[in-house]
Amino acid sequence: MTLQGKTCLVTGATSGIGEATALALAARGAAVAILCRDAERGEQTCERIRAAVPDASLRLYRADLGSQAEIRDVAREILDTLPELHVLVNNAAALHVSRTETIDGIEATFAVNHLGYFLLTNLLLPRLRESAPARIVNVASDAHKFVGGINFEDPGYEEGYGAMRVYGHSKLANILFTRELARRLEGSGVSVNCLHPGAVATGLGSNNGAWARLVMKIVGLFFNSPEQGAATSIHLASSPEVEGVTGGYFVRCRETEPAAAARDDEAARRLWAVSEEMTGLAPSAAAAGS
Ligand SMILES: NC(=O)c1ccc[n+]([C@@H]2O[C@H](COP(=O)([O-])OP(=O)(O)OC[C@H]3O[C@@H](n4cnc5c(N)ncnc54)[C@H](OP(=O)(O)O)[C@@H]3O)[C@@H](O)[C@H]2O)c1
């Protein structure tokens, strides 16, 4: 399963599942670009990857995916500097115990976990299409089952905010985004799939103070390692077994049916339109067609 000659971009690769994914792709010979929000943490990740894969070809990009202006800037930089892009792994996400808004005034979980995937992917689609066969891998979660559907009336949960509910809602959006994007990319040579990585001991939730970090450390003792958690992302990014497979939800490297709300194609279309509006991505400018 060599990835020699392939270029892969992984978001949120400064820790956890993203770092394990970036390392594995580099070990398979891919040129790996890492998108991080903190340059120093990004450099440290590169050092750790180089320690394991001394001849790794790595490149670092910096953007806070909670800022749509930064996403647009970094997408431009990527398009200017990466002549090819064969794999995009949308992995960066966060969980907020208290309701938080981004610089754009959007609830942070929805902004980073869903709109971040949506906007970055759409802006990079021209390069993925040119590089076809290409793959998009969206890291979702079984937490999508925490909600029964997209909250179209109040996607930012001004009412009824609960950290797990809002996180699950963003992960449901990842699956619906994957289905609608797969539909739009039919025949393009660019496939898109999503996955649940399992329960994995990572930094997820560690932005919520010392108490949350302690709780995560304790429950993490019973969780999988980031390397185990990255297995399905790596499979979808690189395995010949899934060549041409698109629109699927995978758990433990196998295609699985997500909850009914995640198979609602009308909701997927509506979410796409809402996401276009929230990101200012005019339908005519959306590289994915309609
Ligand atoms: N861990 C689990 O049990 C589990 C289960 C199901 C699904 N998942 C999914 O797995 C993916 C990876 O999460 P993880 O568990 O590996 O967590 P993690 O260790 O906390 O990694 C999250 C990554 O996202 C980055 N990130 C967060 N907010 C960002 C922003 N605004 N802009 C740019 N980067 C940002 C973080 O960067 P910093 O280093 O700057 O914070 C970090 O690199 C997520 O999509 C998560 O929803 C995880």
The ligand as a MOL file (V3000), in Angstrom:
LIG
                    3D

  0  0  0     0  0            999 V3000
M  V30 BEGIN CTAB
M  V30 COUNTS 48 52 0 0 0
M  V30 BEGIN ATOM
M  V30 1 N -11.2510 10.6970 20.4220 0
M  V30 2 C -12.3800 10.0150 20.1860 0
M  V30 3 O -12.7990 9.1150 20.9660 0
M  V30 4 C -13.1750 10.3010 18.9550 0
M  V30 5 C -14.3530 9.5450 18.7250 0
M  V30 6 C -15.0890 9.8160 17.5730 0
M  V30 7 C -14.6590 10.7820 16.6800 0
M  V30 8 N -13.5150 11.5000 16.9380 0 CHG=1
M  V30 9 C -13.0900 12.5010 15.9350 0
M  V30 10 O -11.7210 12.3250 15.6420 0
M  V30 11 C -11.1710 13.5540 15.1320 0
M  V30 12 C -9.8420 13.8300 15.7800 0
M  V30 13 O -10.0280 14.0990 17.1570 0
M  V30 14 P -9.0690 13.5580 18.2970 0
M  V30 15 O -9.8590 12.6720 19.1450 0
M  V30 16 O -7.7910 13.0870 17.7090 0 CHG=-1
M  V30 17 O -8.8640 14.9000 19.1420 0
M  V30 18 P -7.5940 15.8300 19.4260 0
M  V30 19 O -6.4270 15.0300 19.8790 0
M  V30 20 O -8.1030 16.9090 20.3150 0
M  V30 21 O -7.2600 16.4290 17.9960 0
M  V30 22 C -8.0430 17.4480 17.4390 0
M  V30 23 C -7.1900 18.2140 16.4740 0
M  V30 24 O -7.9960 19.2520 15.9050 0
M  V30 25 C -7.2870 20.4710 15.9980 0
M  V30 26 N -8.2110 21.6020 16.0790 0
M  V30 27 C -9.1990 21.8050 16.9850 0
M  V30 28 N -9.7830 22.9870 16.7860 0
M  V30 29 C -9.1480 23.5430 15.7140 0
M  V30 30 C -9.2830 24.7670 15.0180 0
M  V30 31 N -10.1650 25.7050 15.4060 0
M  V30 32 N -8.4800 25.0010 13.9560 0
M  V30 33 C -7.5510 24.0970 13.5830 0
M  V30 34 N -7.3580 22.9360 14.2030 0
M  V30 35 C -8.1460 22.6670 15.2650 0
M  V30 36 C -6.4590 20.3340 17.2510 0
M  V30 37 O -5.4160 21.2840 17.2160 0
M  V30 38 P -4.7150 21.8870 18.5540 0
M  V30 39 O -3.5230 21.0110 18.8110 0
M  V30 40 O -4.3540 23.2530 18.1410 0
M  V30 41 O -5.7300 21.8500 19.6410 0
M  V30 42 C -5.9870 18.8950 17.1120 0
M  V30 43 O -4.8850 18.8240 16.2340 0
M  V30 44 C -12.2520 14.5960 15.3980 0
M  V30 45 O -12.9430 14.8530 14.1890 0
M  V30 46 C -13.1810 13.9430 16.4000 0
M  V30 47 O -14.4930 14.4360 16.3210 0
M  V30 48 C -12.7740 11.2840 18.0470 0
M  V30 END ATOM
M  V30 BEGIN BOND
M  V30 1 1 1 2
M  V30 2 2 2 3
M  V30 3 1 2 4
M  V30 4 1 4 5
M  V30 5 2 4 48
M  V30 6 2 5 6
M  V30 7 1 6 7
M  V30 8 2 7 8
M  V30 9 1 8 9
M  V30 10 1 8 48
M  V30 11 1 9 10
M  V30 12 1 9 46
M  V30 13 1 10 11
M  V30 14 1 11 12
M  V30 15 1 11 44
M  V30 16 1 12 13
M  V30 17 1 13 14
M  V30 18 2 14 15
M  V30 19 1 14 16
M  V30 20 1 14 17
M  V30 21 1 17 18
M  V30 22 2 18 19
M  V30 23 1 18 20
M  V30 24 1 18 21
M  V30 25 1 21 22
M  V30 26 1 22 23
M  V30 27 1 23 24
M  V30 28 1 23 42
M  V30 29 1 24 25
M  V30 30 1 25 26
M  V30 31 1 25 36
M  V30 32 1 26 27
M  V30 33 1 26 35
M  V30 34 2 27 28
M  V30 35 1 28 29
M  V30 36 1 29 30
M  V30 37 2 29 35
M  V30 38 1 30 31
M  V30 39 2 30 32
M  V30 40 1 32 33
M  V30 41 2 33 34
M  V30 42 1 34 35
M  V30 43 1 36 37
M  V30 44 1 36 42
M  V30 45 1 37 38
M  V30 46 2 38 39
M  V30 47 1 38 40
M  V30 48 1 38 41
M  V30 49 1 42 43
M  V30 50 1 44 45
M  V30 51 1 44 46
M  V30 52 1 46 47
M  V30 END BOND
M  V30 END CTAB
M  END
